[in-house]
Amino acid sequence: MQVLLIDDERAIRRALREILEFEACSVDEAENGAQALAQIKTKTYDLIFSDIKMPQMDGLELLDQILALGIETPVIMISGHGTVETAVGAIKKGAFDFIEKPLDLNRILVLLRQVKDRNLLVQETKQLKQVVKKIKGSAIIGASPEIEAIKTMIEKVAPSDARVLITGGNGSGKELVARSLHELSNRSKMPFIEVNCAAIPTELIESELFGHEKGAFTSAVKDRKGKFELASGGTLFLDEIGDMSLSAQAKVLRALQENVIQRVGGEKDLKVDCRVLAATNKDLREEIKAGRFREDLYHRLAVILIHVPALNERRSDIPMLAEHFIQLVCTDHGIAPKTIEPAALAALQALNWTGNIRELRNIIERLIILSDQCISAADVQRYANPSN
C-alpha cells in the first residue's frame, strides 16, 4: 500500500513510518500541505496521513484541495490538540477518520485494515460497474461480423462525448445503438431524451427542441423547457434528423457550436450540456446536394459514423433474434415460452426483411399468438406473409 505522511514534526513522521513499513507499506513524506499537494498531483496513493496544523497549508485546506481534484484517496487527519469538534469538522469535510497525538499503535493498525477493506471494496465496485455497463451494452442482439463491429465501435466511442451519426433503414435498430452509447457513457445516470424529428410538425419542432417562453404563441400559456434543457448532463437523441426543417437545423447548429440555446419567444442565451446523438434513414449527402440539409450541420453531427446494416445483410443473426423475441413476447403475454423448429428458423432466414428488426419482432409475436407450442416451418409459411 502506497502511503503519504504529512507532518512538520520529523519525529512524528519517523515514528509513523516505522509502523507503516512494518506493515509492508511503501511510505513517502512531506513537511507541509503545499509540498504534499505537489506529490499528490504526480503520484497515486492508497492512504494519506495529514497533520491538521502545519505551515503554508494546513491539513483541512489540503483536504479541500484533494477533494476539489476529484481524488478519492482516504485521508486520516492527525492532531496534537484534538477535540470532538475538530474531529467532527474534519470528517464532515471528507476525512476518512481522525486520530490524536500521541499516536496509538492499535488505533493505527485498525485504521490500516479499514482502509485496505475500503479500497478493495471501491475497486470491486468499479469493476462491477464496468461489468454492468458491458451487460447493458450487450442489449444489441447478434454475433454476425457486422454487429460485432458495431459493438466494438460502441465500446470505444461511448466513454467520450463525441457526437455520433447513426445511419440505417427503418427498424434496423438505430435507437438501440443510441441507447447503448448512452448506457456505456459517463452520462448514463443522467437523462436519455429522444426526439423523433419526423413525428413533430415543422411549426412545433423548434419549441420541442428549445422550449418556449410564456406568450411566445397562442397556446404558450407558461414557460416550457425544451429537449436540449431536459437532456442537460445526459444525452439528446435526434432521431430521423434528416426530416428536420432548415430553420430548426440552423438553431441546432448554433447549439452544437456554442452550447447555448434560446427558447422560442425568448432573448436570453441558456447554456446547455448534453451529448448529441443523431440518426437518419436518409442519405444526408444526397439531402445536402438537394439543398434540404445543411452541410455544416452534417459535419458537426458526423464526428463518428455508425451504420446499422439491414437484417437482410445479417441473416445469420435471425435465429438468435428469434429466440430473444420469443422469450420477450411470451413474457409480455404472460404465457409459457414456446419453442421453434430449426426448419422454422431457416424459413425465417429465407424471407425478405424489408422492415428489418421491427418486422421480425412483429412476425414472431404473430407466430407466438397463432402457433401451437412449437413453431414450425409451416407456421412461418402460413403466418409470416398473411397477404400471400
C-alpha positions as CSV (number, residue, x, y, z in Angstrom):
1,M,0.0,0.0,0.0
2,Q,1.3,3.4,-1.0
3,V,1.1,5.9,1.9
4,L,1.9,9.6,2.2
5,L,2.8,11.1,5.6
6,I,2.4,14.9,6.1
7,D,3.6,16.4,9.3
8,D,6.0,19.3,10.1
9,E,7.4,17.2,13.0
10,R,10.2,14.9,11.8
11,A,9.9,12.7,14.9
12,I,6.2,12.0,14.2
13,R,6.9,11.2,10.6
14,R,9.7,8.8,11.7
15,A,7.5,7.0,14.3
16,L,4.6,6.6,11.9
17,R,6.9,5.5,9.0
18,E,8.3,2.6,11.2
19,I,4.8,1.4,12.0
20,L,3.7,1.5,8.4
21,E,6.8,-0.1,6.9
22,F,6.5,-2.9,9.4
23,E,3.0,-3.4,7.9
24,A,4.6,-3.7,4.4
25,C,3.6,-0.2,3.3
26,S,5.6,2.0,1.0
27,V,5.9,5.4,2.5
28,D,6.6,9.0,1.2
29,E,6.9,12.0,3.4
30,A,6.1,15.8,3.1
31,E,6.7,18.6,5.6
32,N,3.6,20.7,4.8
33,G,0.4,20.8,2.7
34,A,1.9,22.6,-0.3
35,Q,4.7,20.1,-0.7
36,A,2.3,17.2,-0.2
37,L,-0.2,18.6,-2.8
38,A,2.6,18.6,-5.4
39,Q,3.3,15.0,-4.7
40,I,-0.3,14.0,-4.8
41,K,-0.7,15.5,-8.2
42,T,2.1,13.4,-9.6
43,K,1.6,10.1,-7.7
44,T,-1.3,7.9,-6.7
45,Y,-1.6,7.0,-3.0
46,D,-3.8,4.4,-1.2
47,L,-3.8,6.4,2.0
48,I,-2.8,9.8,3.3
49,F,-2.0,10.7,6.9
50,S,-2.0,14.5,7.4
51,D,-1.4,16.7,10.4
52,I,-4.1,19.4,10.8
53,K,-1.8,22.3,12.0
54,M,1.0,22.9,9.5
55,P,2.7,26.0,8.0
56,Q,1.8,27.2,4.4
57,M,-1.2,25.0,4.0
58,D,-2.9,23.2,6.9
59,G,-4.5,19.8,6.8
60,L,-8.1,20.9,6.3
61,E,-7.1,23.2,3.4
62,L,-5.2,20.3,1.9
63,L,-8.2,18.1,2.3
64,D,-10.3,20.7,0.4
65,Q,-7.7,20.7,-2.4
66,I,-7.6,16.9,-2.7
67,L,-11.4,16.7,-2.9
68,A,-11.5,19.5,-5.5
69,L,-9.2,17.5,-7.7
70,G,-11.6,14.5,-7.5
71,I,-9.0,12.3,-5.8
72,E,-10.7,9.5,-3.8
73,T,-7.7,8.6,-1.6
74,P,-8.8,8.3,2.1
75,V,-7.2,10.9,4.3
76,I,-6.7,10.4,8.0
77,M,-6.2,13.6,10.0
78,I,-3.8,13.9,12.9
79,S,-3.7,16.5,15.6
80,G,-2.0,17.1,19.0
81,H,-4.9,19.3,20.1
82,G,-7.8,17.0,19.2
83,T,-11.3,17.9,20.3
84,V,-14.6,16.4,19.4
85,E,-15.4,19.5,17.3
86,T,-12.2,19.2,15.4
87,A,-12.8,15.5,14.6
88,V,-16.4,16.1,13.5
89,G,-15.3,19.0,11.4
90,A,-12.6,17.0,9.6
91,I,-14.9,14.1,8.9
92,K,-17.7,16.4,7.7
93,K,-15.2,17.9,5.2
94,G,-14.5,14.4,3.9
95,A,-11.7,12.9,6.0
96,F,-11.7,9.1,6.4
97,D,-11.0,9.4,10.1
98,F,-9.3,11.4,12.8
99,I,-6.6,10.3,15.4
100,E,-4.9,12.2,18.2
101,K,-1.2,12.6,19.2
102,P,0.5,10.7,20.8
103,L,-0.3,8.1,18.2
104,D,-1.9,4.9,19.4
105,L,-0.4,1.8,17.6
106,N,-3.5,-0.3,17.9
107,R,-5.6,2.5,16.5
108,I,-3.3,2.9,13.5
109,L,-3.4,-0.8,12.8
110,V,-7.2,-0.9,12.9
111,L,-7.4,2.1,10.5
112,L,-5.0,0.4,8.1
113,R,-7.2,-2.7,8.0
114,Q,-10.3,-0.5,7.5
115,V,-8.6,1.4,4.6
116,K,-7.5,-1.8,2.9
117,D,-11.0,-3.2,3.1
118,R,-12.4,0.1,1.9
119,N,-10.0,0.3,-1.1
120,L,-10.7,-3.3,-2.0
121,L,-14.5,-2.6,-2.0
122,V,-14.0,0.6,-4.1
123,Q,-12.0,-1.4,-6.7
124,E,-14.6,-4.2,-6.8
125,T,-17.4,-1.7,-7.2
126,K,-15.6,-0.1,-10.1
127,Q,-15.1,-3.5,-11.8
128,L,-18.7,-4.4,-11.2
129,K,-19.8,-1.1,-12.8
130,Q,-17.8,-2.0,-15.8
131,V,-19.4,-5.4,-16.0
132,V,-22.9,-3.8,-15.6
133,K,-22.1,-1.4,-18.4
134,K,-21.0,-4.2,-20.7
135,I,-24.2,-6.1,-19.9
136,K,-26.2,-3.0,-20.8
137,G,-24.3,-2.6,-24.0
138,S,-24.9,-6.2,-24.9
139,A,-28.6,-5.5,-25.5
140,I,-27.7,-5.4,-29.2
141,I,-28.6,-9.0,-30.2
142,G,-26.4,-10.7,-32.8
143,A,-23.0,-12.3,-33.4
144,S,-22.5,-11.5,-37.1
145,P,-19.3,-9.7,-38.1
146,E,-21.3,-6.6,-38.8
147,I,-22.9,-6.5,-35.4
148,E,-19.7,-7.4,-33.6
149,A,-18.0,-4.4,-35.4
150,I,-20.8,-2.1,-34.1
151,K,-20.5,-3.4,-30.5
152,T,-16.7,-2.8,-30.7
153,M,-17.2,0.7,-32.0
154,I,-19.8,1.5,-29.3
155,E,-17.4,0.4,-26.6
156,K,-14.7,2.7,-28.0
157,V,-16.9,5.7,-28.6
158,A,-19.3,5.6,-25.6
159,P,-16.9,6.9,-22.9
160,S,-16.2,10.1,-24.9
161,D,-18.6,13.0,-25.6
162,A,-18.1,12.7,-29.4
163,R,-21.2,13.2,-31.4
164,V,-22.3,10.2,-33.4
165,L,-24.4,9.9,-36.5
166,I,-26.2,6.6,-36.8
167,T,-27.5,5.6,-40.2
168,G,-29.6,2.7,-41.4
169,G,-33.0,1.7,-42.6
170,N,-36.3,1.9,-40.7
171,G,-36.5,-0.7,-37.9
172,S,-32.8,-1.7,-38.2
173,G,-32.0,-0.8,-34.6
174,K,-30.6,2.7,-34.7
175,E,-32.3,3.7,-31.4
176,L,-30.8,0.7,-29.7
177,V,-27.3,1.8,-30.8
178,A,-28.0,5.3,-29.4
179,R,-29.2,3.9,-26.1
180,S,-26.2,1.6,-25.8
181,L,-23.9,4.6,-26.4
182,H,-25.7,6.4,-23.6
183,E,-25.7,3.5,-21.2
184,L,-22.0,2.8,-21.6
185,S,-21.1,6.5,-21.3
186,N,-20.2,8.6,-18.3
187,R,-23.6,10.3,-18.6
188,S,-25.5,7.0,-18.1
189,K,-27.0,8.2,-14.8
190,M,-28.4,11.3,-16.4
191,P,-31.4,11.5,-18.8
192,F,-31.6,10.0,-22.2
193,I,-34.0,12.2,-24.2
194,E,-35.3,11.2,-27.6
195,V,-36.8,13.4,-30.2
196,N,-38.4,11.9,-33.3
197,C,-37.9,14.8,-35.7
198,A,-40.2,13.2,-38.3
199,A,-43.1,12.9,-36.0
200,I,-43.2,16.5,-34.9
201,P,-44.9,19.1,-37.1
202,T,-42.4,21.6,-38.6
203,E,-44.0,24.6,-36.8
204,L,-43.6,22.9,-33.4
205,I,-40.1,21.3,-33.8
206,E,-38.2,24.5,-32.5
207,S,-40.5,24.7,-29.4
208,E,-40.0,21.0,-28.8
209,L,-36.2,21.3,-29.0
210,F,-35.5,24.7,-27.4
211,G,-38.6,25.3,-25.3
212,H,-40.6,28.5,-25.3
213,E,-41.5,31.5,-23.2
214,K,-44.9,32.3,-22.0
215,G,-46.8,34.2,-24.7
216,A,-44.5,33.2,-27.5
217,F,-47.5,31.9,-29.4
218,T,-51.2,31.5,-28.8
219,S,-51.0,28.2,-26.8
220,A,-47.9,29.1,-24.9
221,V,-49.6,29.7,-21.5
222,K,-46.4,29.1,-19.5
223,D,-42.7,28.8,-19.8
224,R,-41.6,25.4,-21.1
225,K,-38.2,23.7,-21.2
226,G,-37.1,22.1,-24.5
227,K,-35.4,18.8,-25.0
228,F,-32.0,20.4,-25.0
229,E,-32.5,21.6,-21.5
230,L,-34.2,18.4,-20.3
231,A,-31.2,16.4,-21.5
232,S,-28.7,18.6,-19.6
233,G,-25.9,16.4,-18.2
234,G,-27.2,13.5,-20.3
235,T,-27.8,12.5,-23.9
236,L,-30.1,14.0,-26.6
237,F,-31.0,11.6,-29.4
238,L,-32.3,13.3,-32.5
239,D,-34.0,10.5,-34.4
240,E,-34.7,11.0,-38.1
241,I,-32.8,14.2,-38.2
242,G,-33.0,14.2,-42.0
243,D,-36.6,15.3,-41.7
244,M,-35.8,18.5,-39.7
245,S,-36.6,21.8,-41.2
246,L,-33.8,24.1,-42.4
247,S,-34.7,26.8,-39.8
248,A,-34.5,24.3,-37.0
249,Q,-31.3,22.9,-38.4
250,A,-29.7,26.4,-38.1
251,K,-30.6,26.6,-34.4
252,V,-29.4,23.1,-33.7
253,L,-26.1,24.1,-35.4
254,R,-25.7,27.1,-33.1
255,A,-26.5,24.9,-30.1
256,L,-23.8,22.5,-31.1
257,Q,-21.2,25.2,-31.9
258,E,-21.8,27.4,-28.8
259,N,-23.5,25.1,-26.3
260,V,-26.2,27.7,-25.9
261,I,-29.9,27.9,-27.0
262,Q,-32.7,30.4,-27.0
263,R,-36.3,29.5,-26.2
264,V,-38.9,30.4,-28.7
265,G,-40.0,34.0,-27.9
266,G,-37.0,34.5,-25.6
267,E,-33.9,36.6,-25.9
268,K,-31.8,35.1,-23.1
269,D,-29.0,32.6,-24.0
270,L,-29.2,29.4,-22.0
271,K,-26.2,27.2,-21.5
272,V,-26.8,23.5,-22.3
273,D,-24.6,20.5,-21.6
274,C,-25.8,17.4,-23.4
275,R,-24.2,14.9,-25.7
276,V,-26.0,14.8,-29.1
277,L,-26.6,11.6,-31.0
278,A,-28.4,11.7,-34.3
279,A,-29.9,9.1,-36.6
280,T,-31.4,9.0,-40.1
281,N,-32.7,6.6,-42.7
282,K,-31.8,9.1,-45.4
283,D,-28.6,9.6,-47.4
284,L,-27.7,13.0,-45.9
285,R,-25.0,13.6,-48.6
286,E,-27.8,13.4,-51.2
287,E,-30.0,15.7,-49.0
288,I,-27.2,18.2,-48.9
289,K,-27.0,18.2,-52.7
290,A,-30.7,18.7,-52.9
291,G,-30.5,21.7,-50.5
292,R,-32.6,20.0,-47.8
293,F,-29.8,19.5,-45.2
294,R,-27.1,21.8,-44.1
295,E,-23.6,20.6,-44.8
296,D,-22.1,22.4,-41.8
297,L,-24.6,20.7,-39.5
298,Y,-23.8,17.3,-41.1
299,H,-20.1,17.8,-40.3
300,R,-21.0,18.8,-36.7
301,L,-23.0,15.7,-36.2
302,A,-20.9,13.1,-38.1
303,V,-17.8,13.1,-35.9
304,I,-18.3,9.4,-35.6
305,L,-20.4,7.4,-38.2
306,I,-22.1,4.1,-37.3
307,H,-24.0,2.3,-40.0
308,V,-26.5,-0.3,-38.8
309,P,-26.9,-3.0,-41.5
310,A,-30.3,-4.2,-42.8
311,L,-31.5,-7.5,-41.4
312,N,-31.1,-8.9,-45.0
313,E,-27.4,-8.2,-44.7
314,R,-27.0,-10.2,-41.4
315,R,-29.3,-13.2,-41.8
316,S,-27.0,-15.3,-39.6
317,D,-28.4,-13.3,-36.6
318,I,-32.0,-14.2,-37.2
319,P,-32.0,-17.4,-35.1
320,M,-30.6,-15.5,-32.1
321,L,-33.0,-12.6,-32.6
322,A,-35.9,-15.0,-33.0
323,E,-35.1,-16.8,-29.7
324,H,-34.8,-13.4,-28.0
325,F,-38.1,-12.2,-29.2
326,I,-39.9,-15.5,-28.4
327,Q,-38.8,-15.1,-24.8
328,L,-39.7,-11.4,-24.7
329,V,-43.1,-11.8,-26.3
330,C,-44.1,-14.8,-24.2
331,T,-43.2,-12.8,-21.1
332,D,-45.2,-9.8,-22.3
333,H,-48.2,-12.0,-22.9
334,G,-47.8,-14.0,-19.7
335,I,-47.6,-17.4,-21.4
336,A,-45.1,-20.3,-21.2
337,P,-42.2,-19.8,-23.6
338,K,-42.7,-21.6,-26.9
339,T,-40.1,-23.4,-28.9
340,I,-39.2,-23.1,-32.6
341,E,-38.0,-25.8,-35.0
342,P,-34.7,-25.4,-36.8
343,A,-36.6,-25.6,-40.1
344,A,-38.7,-22.7,-39.0
345,L,-35.6,-20.6,-38.3
346,A,-34.3,-21.5,-41.7
347,A,-37.6,-20.4,-43.2
348,L,-37.4,-17.1,-41.4
349,Q,-33.8,-16.6,-42.7
350,A,-35.1,-17.1,-46.3
351,L,-37.7,-14.2,-46.1
352,N,-37.1,-10.8,-47.4
353,W,-37.0,-8.4,-44.4
354,T,-37.9,-5.0,-45.8
355,G,-39.0,-3.9,-42.3
356,N,-35.8,-5.2,-40.6
357,I,-35.7,-6.0,-36.9
358,R,-39.1,-4.3,-36.2
359,E,-40.8,-6.6,-38.8
360,L,-39.1,-9.7,-37.4
361,R,-40.4,-8.8,-33.9
362,N,-43.9,-8.3,-35.2
363,I,-43.9,-11.7,-37.1
364,I,-42.5,-13.5,-34.0
365,E,-45.4,-12.1,-32.0
366,R,-47.9,-13.2,-34.6
367,L,-46.3,-16.7,-34.6
368,I,-46.5,-16.9,-30.8
369,I,-50.2,-16.0,-30.8
370,L,-51.3,-18.2,-33.7
371,S,-49.0,-21.2,-33.5
372,D,-49.0,-24.2,-31.2
373,Q,-46.4,-24.9,-28.5
374,C,-43.7,-25.5,-31.1
375,I,-43.4,-23.1,-34.1
376,S,-43.0,-25.0,-37.3
377,A,-41.8,-24.1,-40.8
378,A,-45.4,-24.5,-41.9
379,D,-46.4,-21.9,-39.4
380,V,-43.8,-19.5,-40.8
381,Q,-45.1,-20.1,-44.3
382,R,-48.7,-19.6,-43.2
383,Y,-48.4,-16.6,-40.9
384,A,-45.3,-14.7,-41.9
385,N,-46.9,-13.3,-45.0
386,P,-50.6,-13.3,-44.3
387,S,-51.4,-11.3,-47.5
388,N,-50.0,-14.2,-49.7
